[in-house]
Amino acid sequence: MSNSPKAENLTWHQTAVTRTDLEKLHGHKGVTIWFTGLSASGKSTLANAVSVALYKRKVSAYVLDGDNVRHYLNRDLGFSHEDRMENIRRIGEMARLFTQAGMVNLTAFISPYRSDREMARQLQPESFLEVHCAADLAVCESRDPKGIYKKARNGIIKEFTGIDAPYEPPDNPELRLDTGVLSVDQCVDAVLDLLEQHEIFIIR
Ligand code: ADP
């Protein structure tokens, strides 16, 4: 996939209402919290629990979830390495747009490859917080809420992350949580602390 657009003669239009205007309106900054981890590591649970905690604090937060995006925006993509890369590229762009709109956006995608996550980070390096949901494979497999690990072990699903496709853990995430040991509430508190540290709630 080329980095340059297919169309020619494009002009970038500056929006009349800027990100700064919108952040002032919301009373907080826009940021992407990028959850990564094995299937069933707790990304979706945690992203949603954080969004509820933020909603209660009157923070405009929105969860971008794996399966939902594959139903619509990325319905043309499968699970080959190339398709996974394009999946993350589009999600990274979508996350950036939410940040530009001054919202806290929480992405819950396995995003198994370091290089893909790095690509998403580079789209908005100042506003990207990577959270590794680090429950180990044995825990995730024992949870297996959708029965997909069992299918992968039986060869019914191919190229399944952690079984016959790699998961590359982040080297330096902004936060690493052992979601196999910590409760959901403990993890939520840790993410809220991270947002405090990065002064997401403070608008001058
Ligand atoms: P993912 O989005 O990473 O695929 P889910 O959020 O769907 O994972 O979680 C998979 C299962 O693990 C669910 O049944 C959920 O209730 C459970 N779970 C998630 N986080 C935790 C946690 N911190 N402690 C215990 N169970 C959890």
Residues whose N, C-alpha, C, O or C-beta is under 5 A from the ligand:
A	BS01	ADP	L38 S39 A40 S41 G42 K43 S44 T45 L46 R143 P145 T179 L182 S183 V184
